[in-house]
Amino acid sequence: MSDPGNVDAPGLLPDDHPGPTPHTVDELRRALGRFATGVTLVTCRDAAGAPVGLTANSFNALSLTPPLVLWSLRSASLSAQSFAAASHFAVNVLSEGQVNLSRRFATPQRTKFDEGEWRDGLGGAPVLAGCVAVFECRLRSHQAEGDHVLFIGEILRLQESGLAPLVYQGGQYRGVGDPL
Ligand SMILES: Cc1cc2nc3c(=O)[nH]c(=O)nc-3n(C[C@H](O)[C@H](O)[C@H](O)COP(=O)(O)O)c2cc1C
């Protein structure tokens, strides 16, 4: 049986701990949004071979050796089944000039790939032109956590450019400022 009094040791919160909820979802979203991120389009092919993709800023580095990255996708997303079934995904890190592409891929629609220049990457995952970097990954694992699915991929191929990155902070798109 878990010991509700023993909460000091890391990772030992009992499973049935009610968990403090001192915030609303909107407060949580706003506070998390203070964290500045880059912006990516994560892509794959669905079982029928159609290109699939969405705007995601949950992307992050996980490991250098082996080279692993992670990102998370809302479980209710139309794309969730496709990414879980795909052997590969590509993370296209957007540049300053790709705001419209980011907006387009953040809106549910069937015509996301009608604009923009892209080619097939590993496993058919679309690789976009004009990005800051692209990481082509083999899907290593995925697991449901809360209302999202966490995807972990192994980088098989990468490319980078000297373009300025697109930044997202406080619910707004921004550029990178001067070095401090
Ligand atoms: C800057 C930005 C970052 C986003 N990051 C994520 C993310 O990491 N995970 C996610 O599930 N949705 C994210 N979204 C929302 C999705 O892009 C949006 O819900 C999209 O329509 C989902 O694809 P779908 O239409 O295939 O469901 C983000 C939106 C924006 C504008």
Ligand as a Chemical Component Dictionary entry (heavy atoms), coordinates in Angstrom:
data_LIG
# 
_chem_comp.id                   LIG 
_chem_comp.type                 NON-POLYMER 
_chem_comp.pdbx_formal_charge   0 
_chem_comp.three_letter_code    LIG 
# 
loop_
_chem_comp_atom.comp_id 
_chem_comp_atom.atom_id 
_chem_comp_atom.alt_atom_id 
_chem_comp_atom.type_symbol 
_chem_comp_atom.charge 
_chem_comp_atom.model_Cartn_x 
_chem_comp_atom.model_Cartn_y 
_chem_comp_atom.model_Cartn_z 
_chem_comp_atom.pdbx_ordinal 
LIG C1  C1  C 0 2.423  27.479 -32.263 1  
LIG C2  C2  C 0 1.534  26.262 -32.147 2  
LIG C3  C3  C 0 2.026  25.122 -31.534 3  
LIG C4  C4  C 0 1.238  23.978 -31.411 4  
LIG N1  N1  N 0 1.758  22.864 -30.828 5  
LIG C5  C5  C 0 1.018  21.735 -30.719 6  
LIG C6  C6  C 0 1.583  20.565 -30.159 7  
LIG O1  O1  O 0 2.738  20.514 -29.764 8  
LIG N2  N2  N 0 0.784  19.450 -30.084 9  
LIG C7  C7  C 0 -0.517 19.457 -30.529 10 
LIG O2  O2  O 0 -1.186 18.428 -30.417 11 
LIG N3  N3  N 0 -1.080 20.559 -31.078 12 
LIG C8  C8  C 0 -0.330 21.692 -31.205 13 
LIG N4  N4  N 0 -0.866 22.809 -31.784 14 
LIG C9  C9  C 0 -2.231 22.751 -32.311 15 
LIG C10 C10 C 0 -2.296 21.977 -33.648 16 
LIG O3  O3  O 0 -1.402 22.507 -34.595 17 
LIG C11 C11 C 0 -3.729 22.027 -34.236 18 
LIG O4  O4  O 0 -4.644 21.595 -33.274 19 
LIG C12 C12 C 0 -3.842 21.182 -35.501 20 
LIG O5  O5  O 0 -5.049 21.506 -36.151 21 
LIG C13 C13 C 0 -3.816 19.696 -35.171 22 
LIG O6  O6  O 0 -3.823 18.929 -36.349 23 
LIG P1  P1  P 0 -5.126 18.133 -36.857 24 
LIG O7  O7  O 0 -5.919 19.159 -37.577 25 
LIG O8  O8  O 0 -4.600 17.074 -37.725 26 
LIG O9  O9  O 0 -5.827 17.609 -35.639 27 
LIG C14 C14 C 0 -0.092 23.977 -31.902 28 
LIG C15 C15 C 0 -0.591 25.139 -32.521 29 
LIG C16 C16 C 0 0.215  26.268 -32.642 30 
LIG C17 C17 C 0 -0.339 27.487 -33.325 31 
# 
loop_
_chem_comp_bond.comp_id 
_chem_comp_bond.atom_id_1 
_chem_comp_bond.atom_id_2 
_chem_comp_bond.value_order 
_chem_comp_bond.pdbx_ordinal 
LIG C1  C2  SING 1  
LIG C2  C3  SING 2  
LIG C2  C16 DOUB 3  
LIG C3  C4  DOUB 4  
LIG C4  N1  SING 5  
LIG C4  C14 SING 6  
LIG N1  C5  DOUB 7  
LIG C5  C6  SING 8  
LIG C5  C8  SING 9  
LIG C6  O1  DOUB 10 
LIG C6  N2  SING 11 
LIG N2  C7  SING 12 
LIG C7  O2  DOUB 13 
LIG C7  N3  SING 14 
LIG N3  C8  DOUB 15 
LIG C8  N4  SING 16 
LIG N4  C9  SING 17 
LIG N4  C14 SING 18 
LIG C9  C10 SING 19 
LIG C10 O3  SING 20 
LIG C10 C11 SING 21 
LIG C11 O4  SING 22 
LIG C11 C12 SING 23 
LIG C12 O5  SING 24 
LIG C12 C13 SING 25 
LIG C13 O6  SING 26 
LIG O6  P1  SING 27 
LIG P1  O7  DOUB 28 
LIG P1  O8  SING 29 
LIG P1  O9  SING 30 
LIG C14 C15 DOUB 31 
LIG C15 C16 SING 32 
LIG C16 C17 SING 33 
# 
